[in-house]
Amino acid sequence: MAKVTAAKTGTRPLSRVGDADLVERRRAQIVEAATRLVARQGFAKTVVRDIAEEANISVGLVYEYVRSKEDILFLIYEHWSRVWGEGLEKAIARGKDPLDQLLSAVSFLVGTADRHTDVTHLFYRESGHLSEYGTDQAKQTEREMVDRLTAILEAAVAAELLRPDIDCLAVATSLILLSHGWVLKGYLLRKGRTPASYATSLVETAVNGWATPAGRKAWERRRA
């Protein structure tokens, strides 16, 4: 009989430990170790024993907090999705107007990808190993990030900074993909650029393509 894990049944991975705080602390330790290993050698080549050794705990202890290697991959995606999502919210909150918020958001996305290149590669490379539930959760996280940028663009349209014929969803999705491109296509992009200058160029391209005259003036003022 195939082993049934929580990630396959439509819930978060189950734990045999009842102390919720202890579960989260220990899982954070497991996720930190597993992220390093999976990023370095791939999910298929990583076994739970490797993760236990990397985390400096026993294999038996790992299985107190997860039921399978697939559960650990789910927790990796869950943890780093939260890091990206919460960080993006804080970055947006620092912006004073929609264009400033857009630049702050894209700068965060590029900068975080740059600081965690291994995680960025892992997210794209290992998603095929997620369970159906894990895949659904990963897609939901992506939708939420796209929705945040879409809302900024819609606010810019409402403020008459961007033209109303802009496809906000398509532009938001493209900006996120291009932000990750700093890592995924870094061998092409890094020469002569910094994460900050690259992020600015992405936003400037979007603004120049869709700005109203008032929007272009507003962008030029903030760039002055």
Backbone as ProteinMPNN parsed JSONL, in Angstrom:
{"seq_chain_A": "MAKVTAAKTGTRPLSRVGDADLVERRRAQIVEAATRLVARQGFAKTVVRDIAEEANISVGLVYEYVRSKEDILFLIYEHWSRVWGEGLEKAIARGKDPLDQLLSAVSFLVGTADRHTDVTHLFYRESGHLSEYGTDQAKQTEREMVDRLTAILEAAVAAELLRPDIDCLAVATSLILLSHGWVLKGYLLRKGRTPASYATSLVETAVNGWATPAGRKAWERRRA", "coords_chain_A": {"N_chain_A": [[0.846, -1.197, 0.0], [0.542, 2.204, -0.843], [2.275, 4.854, 0.796], [0.448, 7.297, 2.522], [0.571, 10.691, 2.654], [0.2, 13.771, 4.454], [0.38, 15.944, 2.741], [-0.611, 14.897, 0.42], [-3.241, 14.539, 0.881], [-4.609, 16.872, 0.98], [-4.115, 18.705, 3.016], [-1.955, 20.551, 5.286], [1.31, 19.064, 5.979], [1.254, 16.397, 8.364], [2.084, 16.035, 11.872], [3.614, 14.107, 14.466], [3.983, 15.262, 16.862], [2.608, 17.16, 19.485], [2.959, 19.771, 20.397], [2.579, 22.839, 19.138], [4.264, 25.091, 18.759], [6.813, 23.978, 19.101], [6.778, 22.2, 16.963], [6.809, 23.969, 14.747], [9.281, 25.254, 15.142], [11.097, 23.116, 14.957], [10.499, 22.177, 12.418], [11.322, 24.386, 10.944], [14.07, 24.187, 11.248], [14.522, 21.789, 9.879], [13.633, 22.525, 7.32], [15.461, 24.555, 6.656], [17.877, 23.102, 6.447], [17.133, 21.23, 4.474], [16.562, 22.901, 2.303], [19.1, 23.834, 1.564], [20.312, 21.422, 0.733], [18.58, 20.376, -1.304], [18.664, 22.467, -3.12], [21.319, 22.304, -3.834], [21.833, 19.638, -4.762], [19.539, 18.649, -5.879], [16.131, 17.477, -5.706], [15.497, 14.783, -6.268], [17.857, 13.384, -5.781], [18.26, 13.731, -3.124], [17.918, 12.391, 0.083], [16.031, 11.499, 3.034], [17.749, 10.877, 5.126], [20.052, 12.298, 4.451], [19.108, 14.882, 4.843], [18.541, 14.863, 7.564], [21.141, 14.543, 8.614], [22.301, 16.929, 7.71], [20.805, 18.736, 9.151], [21.6, 18.084, 11.633], [20.244, 16.258, 13.274], [18.448, 13.254, 14.235], [17.311, 10.674, 11.973], [14.978, 9.459, 12.804], [13.889, 11.476, 14.383], [13.279, 13.409, 12.49], [11.107, 12.175, 11.246], [9.206, 12.472, 13.181], [8.133, 14.89, 12.72], [7.477, 15.185, 10.066], [6.076, 13.168, 7.423], [7.187, 12.22, 5.103], [9.603, 12.609, 2.42], [8.47, 14.174, 0.471], [6.708, 15.717, 1.956], [8.527, 17.403, 3.179], [9.493, 18.873, 1.005], [7.154, 20.249, 0.369], [7.0, 21.882, 2.664], [9.271, 23.433, 2.316], [8.567, 24.972, 0.06], [6.316, 26.243, 1.142], [7.446, 27.759, 3.266], [9.297, 29.514, 1.954], [7.623, 30.778, 0.187], [6.105, 32.248, 1.954], [8.068, 33.961, 2.959], [8.636, 35.469, 0.64], [6.08, 36.547, 0.085], [5.326, 38.017, 2.445], [7.448, 39.795, 2.576], [7.087, 41.193, 0.205], [4.685, 42.529, 0.695], [5.499, 44.327, 2.724], [7.357, 45.828, 1.306], [5.767, 47.081, -0.632], [4.2, 48.649, 1.025], [5.927, 50.638, 1.734], [5.998, 52.388, -0.363], [5.085, 55.587, -1.708], [3.278, 56.384, -3.616], [1.432, 54.985, -6.432], [3.356, 54.456, -8.545], [5.765, 54.598, -7.184], [5.325, 52.531, -5.381], [5.258, 50.398, -7.155], [7.896, 50.335, -8.114], [9.212, 49.83, -5.697], [8.182, 47.303, -5.085], [9.07, 45.678, -7.256], [11.81, 46.034, -6.982], [12.194, 44.773, -4.539], [11.532, 42.114, -5.279], [13.509, 41.474, -7.209], [15.844, 41.938, -5.687], [15.549, 40.084, -3.576], [15.503, 37.668, -4.959], [18.105, 37.77, -5.898], [19.569, 37.607, -3.513], [18.883, 35.097, -2.688], [19.587, 33.054, -4.604], [19.783, 30.297, -4.887], [17.361, 29.353, -3.881], [15.565, 30.5, -5.671], [16.204, 29.17, -8.08], [15.579, 26.585, -7.204], [12.784, 26.723, -6.827], [11.795, 26.888, -9.43], [12.885, 24.629, -10.589], [12.154, 22.326, -9.114], [9.419, 22.127, -8.823], [7.837, 20.246, -10.092], [7.918, 18.006, -8.507], [6.207, 18.383, -6.441], [3.275, 17.503, -4.553], [-0.18, 17.155, -5.61], [-1.713, 18.817, -3.985], [0.319, 20.457, -2.941], [1.181, 21.687, -5.299], [-1.114, 23.143, -5.938], [-1.123, 24.937, -3.783], [1.265, 26.321, -4.257], [0.664, 27.569, -6.671], [-1.397, 29.212, -5.798], [-0.016, 30.986, -4.162], [1.531, 32.283, -6.1], [-0.515, 33.515, -7.535], [-1.432, 35.323, -5.614], [0.764, 37.05, -5.356], [0.884, 38.109, -7.937], [-1.6, 39.336, -7.943], [-1.17, 41.38, -6.083], [0.648, 43.073, -7.413], [-0.889, 43.637, -9.636], [-2.967, 45.103, -8.471], [-1.599, 47.428, -7.75], [-0.957, 48.481, -10.263], [-3.525, 48.904, -11.244], [-4.325, 50.865, -9.462], [-2.629, 52.876, -10.293], [-3.695, 53.377, -12.793], [-6.214, 54.341, -12.019], [-5.38, 56.677, -10.817], [-4.72, 58.081, -12.993], [-2.167, 57.832, -13.973], [-1.25, 55.769, -15.507], [-2.27, 54.456, -18.7], [-5.675, 53.581, -19.417], [-6.0, 51.384, -21.093], [-4.124, 49.489, -20.514], [-3.088, 46.151, -19.891], [-3.351, 45.045, -16.955], [-3.013, 42.644, -15.502], [-1.414, 41.066, -17.209], [0.903, 42.64, -17.4], [1.709, 42.738, -14.707], [2.228, 40.006, -14.21], [4.311, 39.614, -16.038], [6.286, 41.312, -14.99], [6.936, 40.018, -12.608], [7.979, 37.579, -13.571], [10.148, 38.572, -15.062], [11.594, 39.699, -13.012], [12.5, 37.421, -11.644], [14.04, 36.545, -13.674], [16.458, 37.811, -13.406], [18.007, 36.082, -11.929], [17.558, 33.572, -13.172], [18.401, 34.006, -15.777], [20.84, 35.111, -15.357], [23.441, 34.972, -16.353], [23.326, 36.352, -18.67], [22.382, 38.858, -17.943], [23.738, 40.097, -15.795], [26.147, 41.408, -16.315], [27.443, 44.583, -16.149], [25.265, 45.536, -14.777], [23.346, 46.126, -11.789], [21.344, 44.598, -9.167], [19.544, 46.598, -8.322], [19.619, 48.528, -10.402], [18.714, 46.986, -12.498], [16.111, 46.325, -11.646], [14.976, 48.881, -11.654], [15.092, 49.436, -14.379], [13.239, 47.603, -15.387], [10.793, 48.541, -14.338], [10.792, 51.097, -15.392], [10.595, 50.575, -18.12], [8.02, 49.473, -18.234], [6.507, 51.669, -17.319], [7.15, 53.699, -19.198], [6.028, 52.52, -21.41], [3.291, 52.539, -20.9], [2.485, 54.861, -19.634], [0.552, 57.795, -18.931], [0.649, 61.258, -20.033], [0.767, 62.688, -17.593], [1.591, 60.667, -15.9], [4.115, 60.079, -16.936], [5.466, 62.44, -16.358], [5.326, 62.353, -13.571], [6.89, 60.1, -13.076], [9.366, 60.954, -14.084], [9.88, 63.037, -12.295], [10.248, 61.645, -9.873], [12.477, 60.253, -10.485], [14.342, 62.183, -10.72]], "CA_chain_A": [[0.0, 0.0, 0.0], [1.339, 3.422, -0.918], [2.205, 5.714, 1.98], [-0.374, 8.492, 2.333], [1.077, 11.813, 3.429], [-0.768, 14.86, 4.6], [0.428, 16.803, 1.559], [-1.378, 14.281, -0.656], [-4.645, 14.446, 1.24], [-5.232, 18.181, 0.916], [-3.851, 19.501, 4.206], [-0.527, 20.665, 5.594], [1.876, 17.813, 6.503], [0.938, 16.073, 9.742], [3.19, 15.801, 12.789], [3.27, 13.284, 15.627], [4.235, 16.08, 18.043], [1.439, 17.979, 19.755], [3.328, 21.149, 20.736], [2.604, 23.554, 17.854], [5.457, 25.94, 18.676], [7.951, 23.091, 18.888], [6.676, 21.694, 15.585], [7.247, 24.998, 13.806], [10.729, 25.472, 15.311], [11.842, 21.973, 14.426], [10.329, 22.163, 10.967], [12.18, 25.44, 10.384], [15.409, 23.604, 11.211], [14.523, 20.81, 8.795], [13.507, 23.253, 6.054], [16.729, 25.24, 6.374], [18.829, 22.098, 5.976], [16.653, 20.641, 3.228], [16.701, 23.883, 1.233], [20.494, 23.806, 1.107], [20.602, 20.174, 0.025], [17.802, 20.269, -2.539], [19.197, 23.46, -4.047], [22.648, 21.889, -4.284], [21.921, 18.349, -5.457], [18.262, 18.274, -6.468], [15.219, 16.738, -4.843], [15.541, 13.346, -6.547], [19.079, 12.809, -5.213], [18.288, 14.003, -1.686], [17.135, 11.461, 0.89], [15.745, 12.036, 4.368], [18.948, 10.72, 5.949], [20.911, 13.449, 4.148], [18.512, 16.069, 5.47], [18.752, 14.722, 9.008], [22.55, 14.832, 8.9], [22.526, 18.353, 7.478], [20.145, 19.447, 10.247], [22.221, 17.603, 12.877], [19.261, 15.535, 14.076], [18.317, 11.869, 13.796], [16.273, 10.389, 10.979], [13.751, 9.21, 13.538], [13.318, 12.738, 14.828], [12.668, 14.036, 11.314], [9.807, 11.56, 10.994], [8.245, 12.945, 14.181], [7.597, 16.182, 12.276], [6.953, 15.007, 8.708], [5.872, 11.745, 7.115], [7.876, 11.822, 3.877], [10.445, 13.617, 1.775], [7.566, 15.075, -0.243], [6.237, 16.688, 2.942], [9.597, 18.388, 3.391], [9.489, 19.777, -0.145], [6.005, 21.129, 0.569], [7.339, 22.862, 3.692], [10.223, 24.374, 1.706], [7.795, 25.912, -0.76], [5.472, 27.035, 2.032], [8.278, 28.719, 3.995], [9.857, 30.566, 1.105], [6.491, 31.55, -0.329], [5.756, 33.202, 3.007], [9.128, 34.977, 2.97], [8.419, 36.349, -0.517], [4.803, 37.242, 0.198], [5.36, 39.011, 3.52], [8.407, 40.831, 2.19], [6.488, 42.013, -0.84], [3.714, 43.414, 1.349], [6.226, 45.39, 3.41], [7.971, 46.683, 0.29], [4.703, 47.895, -1.218], [3.749, 49.616, 2.036], [6.889, 51.743, 1.809], [5.807, 53.285, -1.497], [4.245, 56.748, -1.42], [2.254, 56.477, -4.651], [1.461, 53.722, -7.181], [4.604, 54.229, -9.275], [6.776, 54.326, -6.163], [5.033, 51.192, -4.877], [5.654, 49.438, -8.18], [9.356, 50.232, -8.083], [9.589, 49.18, -4.445], [7.825, 45.887, -5.192], [9.968, 45.0, -8.193], [13.144, 46.05, -6.368], [12.209, 43.694, -3.545], [11.54, 40.819, -5.957], [14.837, 41.257, -7.801], [16.836, 41.858, -4.622], [15.392, 38.835, -2.838], [15.981, 36.605, -5.848], [19.56, 37.874, -5.946], [20.115, 37.133, -2.234], [18.552, 33.671, -2.522], [19.608, 32.475, -5.95], [19.553, 28.856, -4.804], [15.928, 29.135, -3.687], [14.9, 30.855, -6.924], [16.383, 28.033, -8.988], [14.854, 25.449, -6.646], [11.349, 26.885, -7.061], [11.478, 26.585, -10.829], [13.38, 23.311, -10.994], [11.629, 21.197, -8.357], [7.967, 22.2, -8.635], [7.222, 19.023, -10.611], [7.91, 16.968, -7.475], [5.186, 18.676, -5.45], [2.006, 16.799, -4.641], [-1.247, 17.974, -6.203], [-2.04, 19.86, -3.011], [1.441, 21.381, -2.919], [1.127, 22.464, -6.535], [-2.213, 24.108, -5.794], [-0.701, 25.981, -2.85], [2.283, 27.131, -4.93], [-0.036, 28.409, -7.646], [-2.138, 30.225, -5.058], [0.965, 31.998, -3.756], [1.852, 33.069, -7.289], [-1.675, 34.367, -7.823], [-1.477, 36.404, -4.633], [1.803, 38.019, -5.699], [0.432, 38.791, -9.146], [-2.722, 40.198, -7.556], [-0.642, 42.565, -5.413], [1.171, 43.986, -8.427], [-2.023, 44.067, -10.459], [-3.675, 46.146, -7.732], [-0.799, 48.653, -7.856], [-1.137, 48.999, -11.623], [-4.895, 49.42, -11.336], [-4.337, 52.13, -8.727], [-1.968, 53.855, -11.155], [-4.682, 53.738, -13.82], [-7.23, 55.176, -11.359], [-4.765, 57.979, -10.557], [-4.426, 58.626, -14.313], [-0.726, 57.773, -14.218], [-1.113, 54.798, -16.598], [-3.418, 54.478, -19.589], [-6.686, 52.582, -19.057], [-5.972, 50.206, -21.955], [-3.082, 48.565, -20.072], [-3.502, 44.844, -19.37], [-2.653, 45.05, -15.663], [-2.647, 41.284, -15.126], [-0.296, 40.618, -18.042], [2.096, 43.397, -17.029], [2.116, 42.288, -13.377], [2.83, 38.682, -14.359], [5.585, 39.778, -16.741], [7.264, 41.922, -14.085], [7.41, 38.993, -11.68], [8.84, 36.67, -14.325], [11.382, 39.277, -15.398], [12.352, 39.848, -11.764], [13.183, 36.147, -11.445], [15.005, 36.416, -14.757], [17.772, 38.284, -12.94], [18.732, 34.885, -11.498], [17.436, 32.477, -14.136], [19.196, 34.379, -16.954], [21.871, 35.997, -14.826], [24.646, 34.967, -17.18], [23.114, 37.36, -19.707], [21.928, 40.152, -17.426], [24.498, 40.674, -14.693], [27.261, 42.239, -16.747], [27.149, 46.009, -16.254], [24.028, 45.875, -14.081], [23.148, 45.719, -10.405], [19.931, 44.284, -8.951], [18.758, 47.837, -8.244], [19.493, 49.152, -11.721], [17.881, 46.102, -13.308], [14.726, 46.52, -11.209], [14.526, 50.185, -12.146], [14.893, 49.365, -15.827], [11.993, 46.884, -15.634], [9.667, 49.427, -14.057], [10.841, 52.202, -16.346], [10.076, 50.066, -19.388], [6.562, 49.371, -18.102], [5.946, 53.016, -17.2], [7.289, 54.384, -20.486], [5.13, 51.917, -22.387], [1.87, 52.705, -20.598], [2.211, 56.076, -18.863], [-0.104, 58.99, -19.469], [1.572, 62.388, -19.879], [0.93, 62.981, -16.169], [2.38, 59.584, -15.336], [5.508, 60.231, -17.367], [6.027, 63.541, -15.578], [5.487, 61.881, -12.201], [8.044, 59.199, -13.057], [10.572, 61.764, -14.258], [10.138, 63.769, -11.048], [10.782, 60.781, -8.825], [13.806, 59.803, -10.932], [15.265, 63.334, -10.743]], "C_chain_A": [[0.882, 1.248, 0.0], [1.165, 4.233, 0.36], [1.4, 6.967, 1.661], [0.164, 9.591, 3.227], [0.03, 12.898, 3.48], [-0.802, 15.726, 3.361], [-0.381, 16.232, 0.412], [-2.876, 14.262, -0.362], [-5.324, 15.803, 1.296], [-5.084, 19.018, 2.164], [-2.343, 19.711, 4.331], [-0.012, 19.325, 6.113], [1.573, 17.626, 7.988], [2.206, 15.868, 10.553], [2.705, 14.928, 13.935], [3.413, 14.063, 16.932], [3.073, 17.044, 18.245], [1.732, 19.444, 20.036], [3.516, 21.944, 19.442], [3.849, 24.416, 17.701], [6.701, 25.106, 18.409], [7.949, 22.547, 17.467], [7.21, 22.723, 14.6], [8.746, 25.255, 13.921], [11.525, 24.334, 14.691], [11.694, 21.888, 12.916], [11.17, 23.239, 10.295], [13.613, 24.943, 10.265], [15.528, 22.611, 10.053], [14.481, 21.506, 7.439], [14.807, 23.946, 5.687], [17.757, 24.27, 5.812], [18.42, 21.539, 4.616], [16.79, 21.608, 2.059], [18.113, 23.867, 0.675], [20.77, 22.569, 0.262], [19.867, 20.085, -1.309], [18.294, 21.272, -3.573], [20.515, 22.992, -4.64], [22.627, 20.635, -5.139], [20.605, 17.866, -6.066], [17.432, 17.404, -5.543], [15.367, 15.235, -5.034], [16.741, 12.673, -5.885], [19.184, 13.013, -3.706], [17.394, 13.009, -0.959], [16.986, 12.048, 2.289], [16.965, 11.91, 5.279], [19.918, 11.882, 5.714], [20.415, 14.698, 4.879], [18.728, 16.024, 6.973], [20.189, 15.053, 9.383], [22.854, 16.308, 8.743], [21.933, 19.185, 8.608], [20.698, 19.056, 11.614], [21.182, 17.01, 13.839], [19.147, 14.117, 13.524], [17.215, 11.734, 12.749], [14.939, 10.169, 11.677], [13.072, 10.483, 13.997], [12.662, 13.485, 13.664], [11.257, 13.501, 11.112], [8.794, 11.82, 12.115], [7.512, 14.189, 13.677], [7.08, 16.177, 10.843], [6.797, 13.513, 8.472], [6.676, 11.283, 5.907], [8.767, 12.95, 3.381], [9.587, 14.626, 1.024], [6.98, 16.122, 0.698], [7.27, 17.787, 3.153], [9.647, 19.371, 2.229], [8.321, 20.749, -0.048], [6.351, 22.23, 1.558], [8.365, 23.872, 3.187], [9.47, 25.428, 0.908], [6.934, 26.812, 0.118], [6.283, 28.114, 2.735], [8.732, 29.862, 3.105], [8.772, 31.381, 0.412], [6.073, 32.612, 0.678], [6.79, 34.32, 3.088], [8.912, 35.983, 1.843], [7.155, 37.187, -0.335], [4.815, 38.329, 1.252], [6.318, 40.14, 3.185], [7.845, 41.759, 1.136], [5.482, 42.992, -0.248], [4.418, 44.595, 2.011], [6.85, 46.358, 2.406], [6.935, 47.62, -0.32], [4.275, 48.999, -0.245], [4.689, 50.811, 2.142], [6.704, 52.763, 0.684], [4.822, 54.396, -1.192], [3.115, 56.922, -2.422], [2.366, 55.221, -5.51], [2.771, 53.453, -7.923], [5.741, 53.905, -8.317], [6.579, 52.929, -5.585], [5.473, 50.125, -5.874], [7.157, 49.247, -8.188], [9.824, 49.514, -6.825], [9.323, 47.679, -4.503], [8.801, 45.135, -6.088], [11.393, 44.969, -7.644], [13.264, 44.966, -5.31], [12.32, 42.334, -4.232], [12.906, 40.501, -6.547], [15.882, 41.075, -6.699], [16.761, 40.562, -3.848], [15.837, 37.646, -3.679], [17.504, 36.59, -5.889], [20.198, 37.331, -4.666], [19.899, 35.633, -2.041], [18.492, 32.995, -3.889], [19.303, 30.982, -5.926], [18.069, 28.542, -4.664], [15.161, 29.446, -4.974], [15.009, 29.716, -7.925], [15.569, 26.825, -8.512], [13.371, 25.54, -6.976], [10.963, 26.511, -8.492], [11.822, 25.145, -11.193], [12.617, 22.162, -10.355], [10.111, 21.177, -8.223], [7.25, 20.941, -9.131], [7.158, 17.899, -9.604], [6.876, 17.234, -6.388], [3.969, 17.779, -5.64], [0.976, 17.701, -5.308], [-1.619, 19.126, -5.274], [-0.928, 20.905, -2.958], [1.479, 22.268, -4.145], [0.05, 23.519, -6.466], [-1.814, 25.259, -4.879], [0.344, 26.901, -3.481], [1.641, 28.076, -5.944], [-0.807, 29.53, -6.95], [-1.211, 31.348, -4.604], [1.328, 32.894, -4.932], [0.707, 34.013, -7.637], [-1.725, 35.563, -6.877], [-0.435, 37.474, -4.941], [1.415, 38.803, -6.946], [-0.694, 39.76, -8.81], [-2.221, 41.484, -6.891], [-0.11, 43.576, -6.422], [0.066, 44.495, -9.334], [-2.772, 45.206, -9.785], [-2.922, 47.481, -7.8], [-1.007, 49.294, -9.228], [-2.538, 49.567, -11.804], [-5.033, 50.743, -10.587], [-3.674, 53.231, -9.545], [-2.885, 54.302, -12.287], [-5.726, 54.678, -13.217], [-6.69, 56.577, -11.081], [-4.375, 58.694, -11.847], [-2.929, 58.768, -14.568], [-0.398, 56.782, -15.334], [-2.387, 54.797, -17.415], [-4.41, 53.375, -19.227], [-6.666, 51.344, -19.936], [-4.86, 49.226, -21.582], [-3.708, 47.264, -19.59], [-2.746, 44.637, -18.06], [-2.181, 43.655, -15.257], [-1.428, 40.807, -15.91], [0.997, 41.339, -17.654], [2.611, 42.949, -15.664], [2.814, 40.929, -13.449], [4.198, 38.78, -15.012], [6.656, 40.356, -15.82], [7.804, 40.909, -13.079], [8.352, 38.022, -12.386], [10.18, 37.314, -14.653], [12.239, 39.521, -14.16], [13.132, 38.57, -11.47], [14.242, 35.921, -12.519], [16.384, 36.911, -14.389], [18.645, 37.113, -12.498], [18.729, 33.824, -12.594], [18.252, 32.738, -15.401], [20.33, 35.325, -16.554], [23.12, 36.061, -15.678], [24.542, 35.98, -18.328], [22.954, 38.766, -19.127], [22.881, 40.831, -16.455], [25.621, 41.61, -15.143], [26.818, 43.692, -16.911], [25.89, 46.446, -15.544], [24.123, 45.462, -12.619], [21.686, 45.312, -10.248], [19.053, 45.535, -8.942], [18.561, 48.468, -9.611], [18.622, 48.302, -12.637], [16.412, 46.275, -12.943], [14.173, 47.835, -11.735], [14.252, 50.144, -13.638], [13.599, 48.624, -16.171], [10.788, 47.803, -15.445], [9.632, 50.573, -15.059], [10.3, 51.786, -17.705], [8.554, 49.984, -19.348], [5.918, 50.751, -18.069], [6.009, 53.742, -18.535], [6.333, 53.824, -21.526], [3.669, 52.265, -22.172], [1.51, 54.014, -19.905], [1.382, 57.086, -19.649], [0.924, 60.127, -19.408], [1.816, 62.735, -18.413], [1.782, 61.912, -15.492], [3.847, 59.691, -15.695], [6.188, 61.352, -16.584], [6.279, 63.109, -14.133], [6.693, 60.963, -12.078], [9.334, 59.989, -13.194], [10.914, 62.549, -12.991], [10.755, 62.881, -9.991], [12.17, 60.243, -9.198], [14.821, 60.938, -10.877], [16.112, 63.383, -9.471]], "O_chain_A": [[1.851, 1.333, 0.755], [0.077, 4.3, 0.932], [1.641, 7.623, 0.648], [0.205, 9.428, 4.447], [-0.895, 12.944, 2.669], [-1.866, 16.196, 2.957], [-0.801, 16.972, -0.478], [-3.684, 14.0, -1.253], [-6.507, 15.881, 1.63], [-5.853, 19.959, 2.363], [-1.558, 19.128, 3.583], [-0.791, 18.525, 6.631], [1.627, 18.577, 8.769], [3.267, 15.567, 10.006], [1.541, 14.992, 14.331], [3.01, 13.58, 17.99], [2.606, 17.671, 17.294], [0.835, 20.28, 19.924], [4.5, 21.745, 18.73], [4.431, 24.466, 16.617], [7.542, 25.477, 17.591], [9.002, 22.444, 16.837], [7.987, 22.38, 13.708], [9.417, 25.452, 12.907], [12.508, 24.563, 13.986], [12.65, 21.564, 12.212], [11.677, 23.029, 9.194], [14.296, 25.246, 9.287], [16.529, 22.605, 9.336], [15.205, 21.127, 6.518], [15.212, 23.927, 4.524], [18.428, 24.569, 4.825], [19.251, 21.39, 3.72], [17.099, 21.19, 0.943], [18.307, 23.884, -0.541], [21.387, 22.659, -0.798], [20.47, 19.753, -2.33], [18.337, 20.967, -4.765], [20.801, 23.249, -5.81], [23.332, 20.569, -6.146], [20.555, 16.808, -6.692], [17.968, 16.683, -4.701], [15.362, 14.487, -4.055], [16.651, 11.517, -5.473], [20.116, 12.508, -3.081], [16.242, 12.808, -1.343], [17.711, 12.964, 2.678], [17.181, 12.775, 6.128], [20.53, 12.389, 6.655], [21.196, 15.458, 5.452], [19.063, 17.038, 7.585], [20.431, 15.763, 10.36], [23.585, 16.882, 9.551], [22.489, 20.218, 8.981], [20.311, 19.629, 12.632], [21.236, 17.232, 15.049], [19.692, 13.817, 12.462], [16.314, 12.568, 12.657], [13.898, 10.629, 11.207], [11.844, 10.576, 14.006], [11.618, 14.115, 13.833], [10.327, 14.261, 10.844], [7.636, 11.42, 11.998], [6.416, 14.506, 14.14], [6.327, 17.068, 10.451], [7.32, 12.695, 9.229], [6.835, 10.08, 5.7], [8.694, 14.084, 3.855], [9.936, 15.804, 0.948], [6.776, 17.271, 0.306], [6.922, 18.96, 3.289], [9.822, 20.571, 2.439], [8.47, 21.934, -0.346], [6.031, 23.395, 1.319], [8.336, 25.037, 3.583], [9.705, 26.626, 1.063], [6.835, 28.013, -0.133], [5.854, 29.266, 2.796], [8.573, 31.033, 3.451], [8.984, 32.549, 0.087], [5.731, 33.735, 0.306], [6.438, 35.486, 3.263], [8.991, 37.193, 2.055], [7.165, 38.394, -0.574], [4.367, 39.447, 0.995], [6.04, 41.305, 3.473], [8.091, 42.965, 1.162], [5.436, 44.155, -0.648], [3.979, 45.737, 1.873], [6.867, 47.567, 2.633], [7.195, 48.809, -0.503], [4.023, 50.135, -0.648], [4.283, 51.881, 2.594], [7.204, 53.884, 0.777], [3.831, 54.176, -0.495], [2.1, 57.544, -2.109], [3.313, 54.453, -5.336], [3.247, 52.318, -7.924], [6.577, 53.047, -8.599], [7.552, 52.22, -5.326], [5.995, 49.08, -5.488], [7.641, 48.118, -8.262], [10.732, 48.684, -6.881], [10.131, 46.879, -4.032], [9.301, 44.074, -5.714], [12.104, 43.98, -7.823], [14.302, 44.315, -5.192], [13.115, 41.492, -3.813], [13.405, 39.385, -6.401], [16.708, 40.165, -6.767], [17.793, 39.991, -3.494], [16.473, 36.724, -3.17], [18.12, 35.524, -5.913], [21.239, 36.676, -4.717], [20.648, 34.981, -1.313], [17.464, 32.436, -4.273], [18.647, 30.46, -6.828], [17.573, 27.582, -5.254], [14.218, 28.736, -5.325], [14.018, 29.337, -8.549], [14.948, 26.131, -9.316], [12.763, 24.543, -7.365], [9.924, 25.892, -8.723], [11.138, 24.519, -12.002], [12.444, 21.119, -10.986], [9.568, 20.288, -7.568], [6.171, 20.61, -8.639], [6.426, 16.93, -9.808], [6.684, 16.4, -5.503], [3.672, 17.35, -6.755], [1.238, 18.881, -5.542], [-1.815, 20.259, -5.714], [-1.203, 22.104, -2.933], [1.772, 23.459, -4.049], [0.26, 24.658, -6.883], [-2.123, 26.418, -5.158], [0.317, 28.114, -3.27], [2.031, 29.238, -6.057], [-0.865, 30.655, -7.446], [-1.578, 32.522, -4.655], [1.423, 34.113, -4.788], [0.932, 35.171, -7.99], [-2.027, 36.681, -7.294], [-0.709, 38.666, -4.806], [1.595, 40.019, -7.002], [-0.738, 40.874, -9.332], [-2.785, 42.556, -7.112], [-0.372, 44.774, -6.315], [0.083, 45.653, -9.754], [-3.169, 46.167, -10.444], [-3.542, 48.54, -7.896], [-1.207, 50.504, -9.333], [-2.712, 50.601, -12.449], [-5.765, 51.634, -11.017], [-4.101, 54.385, -9.501], [-2.859, 55.463, -12.694], [-6.082, 55.688, -13.824], [-7.442, 57.552, -11.104], [-3.779, 59.77, -11.814], [-2.478, 59.675, -15.267], [0.609, 56.932, -16.026], [-3.463, 55.098, -16.899], [-3.989, 52.315, -18.765], [-7.262, 50.332, -19.565], [-4.673, 48.225, -22.273], [-4.755, 47.285, -18.944], [-1.631, 44.115, -18.057], [-1.08, 43.498, -14.73], [-0.513, 40.212, -15.339], [2.06, 40.722, -17.589], [3.818, 42.795, -15.48], [3.858, 40.724, -12.829], [5.14, 38.109, -14.591], [7.81, 39.931, -15.868], [8.987, 40.936, -12.737], [9.408, 37.682, -11.852], [11.226, 36.676, -14.535], [13.467, 39.546, -14.246], [14.3, 38.632, -11.087], [15.216, 35.199, -12.305], [17.376, 36.489, -14.983], [19.864, 37.138, -12.665], [19.77, 33.247, -12.91], [18.741, 31.798, -16.028], [20.721, 36.212, -17.312], [23.789, 37.094, -15.724], [25.555, 36.408, -18.882], [23.348, 39.748, -19.756], [22.826, 42.053, -16.31], [25.998, 42.518, -14.402], [25.931, 43.994, -17.709], [25.473, 47.597, -15.679], [24.885, 44.563, -12.262], [20.864, 45.642, -11.102], [17.951, 45.53, -9.49], [17.456, 48.896, -9.944], [17.877, 48.835, -13.46], [15.558, 46.362, -13.826], [13.037, 47.895, -12.205], [13.29, 50.748, -14.113], [12.93, 48.976, -17.143], [9.883, 47.841, -16.279], [8.562, 50.971, -15.519], [9.618, 52.567, -18.368], [7.878, 50.372, -20.301], [4.897, 50.976, -18.718], [5.02, 54.339, -18.96], [5.877, 54.544, -22.415], [2.886, 52.291, -23.121], [0.337, 54.25, -19.617], [1.504, 57.206, -20.868], [1.974, 59.965, -18.786], [2.944, 63.044, -18.029], [2.595, 62.216, -14.618], [4.72, 59.429, -14.868], [7.348, 61.227, -16.193], [7.304, 63.45, -13.543], [7.435, 61.033, -11.098], [10.302, 59.715, -12.484], [12.086, 62.709, -12.65], [11.677, 63.295, -9.288], [12.937, 59.83, -8.329], [16.025, 60.698, -10.975], [16.942, 64.279, -9.316]]}, "name": "protein", "num_of_chains": 1, "seq": "MAKVTAAKTGTRPLSRVGDADLVERRRAQIVEAATRLVARQGFAKTVVRDIAEEANISVGLVYEYVRSKEDILFLIYEHWSRVWGEGLEKAIARGKDPLDQLLSAVSFLVGTADRHTDVTHLFYRESGHLSEYGTDQAKQTEREMVDRLTAILEAAVAAELLRPDIDCLAVATSLILLSHGWVLKGYLLRKGRTPASYATSLVETAVNGWATPAGRKAWERRRA"}
